[in-house]
Amino acid sequence: MTRISVTCLAGIALSVGCSNVEPIKPDPALTGLAFNWTLSLSATGKPAANTGMAFAFSQDGQVHAVSLADGSARWTRPVAGAPFEVHATDSVVIAVSDKLYGLSATSGEPRWTYAPPEGLSLIPMNIDDDLAYPVLYNGTGKMAAVDIRTGVERWRTNVLPPDSTFATGQVFQIVGAAREGSLVAVAFSWRKSSQVQHRGGVAVVDRLTGALLWSKMLPIVHAAHASFPDRPTLQNEVLVVPTEEGWIYAFDARTGTLRWRADPLIADTIIAGGSPYLDYRYVAADPSSVAVSSGGGIVRLLDLNDGHLLWERNLSEGSIEDAMQFDQDQLVVTTFSGTLFGLKKATGAFLWHLGGATVDRFYRPQVRDGTLFLAGERTFRSAKLR
């Protein structure tokens, strides 16, 4: 076990019960959502919530904590570095910038700082009730697990396939992680100096020990194409990973056996200059299905076990961002323009929509227990999903 020094955030003033976050009236143009509260805040990154409070980063580098019930201010804490996202349990708030900062959820008081010498990769991070799973800086091939109560590093693991040799001049990047039960899965990209294209891979490690259970490279479908992956999703021990050129792969998370593959929605075409068309696709799963987006604005729901098509919906809003989330009987989808849609999981029918630049731009919403939290360029909002 490697231990990283734990440092208090000394000398940073704390504002308790006061904030520059001001309530504003709900906008009637936001269709089909029942809003709990709306605050004036230049927010950034992904918000978070626990059983009593909601949290958001502002663009000036502060974490704001407000009441879940009415949005009233609880505390505000400045955090050094580039604000990225916050995570919350009932006891700890983790602020992610160039370091991890552990704050008391109730008061905002600093508890620890995690600052590995390699630095951190600013990719969306996973946490559970005990551990946070940051990715160490690109090029190391390593991820770590950090105790969220103390900031002590529990383990770090190299996720490269066991028979691989990593050499100087090669490019390695972990692009995302997912967790379920005792398993943590990651997707990565690896380009050797002799290669033109990035080759993607996936790996699964044991949550408690960091032991590498398996790691493999993704199939090469076309020699001219890369297999660069994006963030995976993990449900019912099925690991699903998309690639930037539109392929979707589903593996048995315990063994690494390929269960099914879905082809790109965009035709397999090489455009002028020899570059493939990139159809950036993202995935989100619940226990029985997986939502798959396309850069062309299409959302498909596939059966998690065998990949067969359940329904398809064209949002006619251009590219879809990676922030798709399931909650209850809904799928929440975010487009590149900042517009959000609520789709009925069973049929893909439209339930509500929100956004457009005239309202606000919301890029990374958070859904928790039937409530939608939105950190936008001008507002921080809470809405009840219908």
Buried (B, 14 or more C-beta within 10 A) or exposed (E): EEEBEBBEBEEEEBBBEEBBBEBBEBBEEBEBBEBBBBBEBBBBBBBBBBEBBBBBBBEEBBBBBBBBEEBBBBBBBBBBBEBBBBBBBEBBBBBBBBBBBBBBBBEBBBBBBBBBEBBBBBBBBBBBEBBBBBBBBBBBBBBBBBBBBBBBBBBBBBBBBEEBEEEEEBEBBBBBBBBBEEBBBBBBBBBBEEEEBBBBBBBBBBBEEBEBBBBBBBEEBEEEBBBBBBBBBBBEBBBBBBBBBBBBBBBBBBEBEEBBEBEBBBEBEEEEEEEBBBBBBBBBBBEEBBBBBBBBBBBBBBBBBEBEEBBBBEBEBEBBBBBBBBBEEBBBBBBBBBBBBBBBBEEBEEBBBBBBEEBBBBBBBBBBEEBBBBBBBBBBBBBEBE
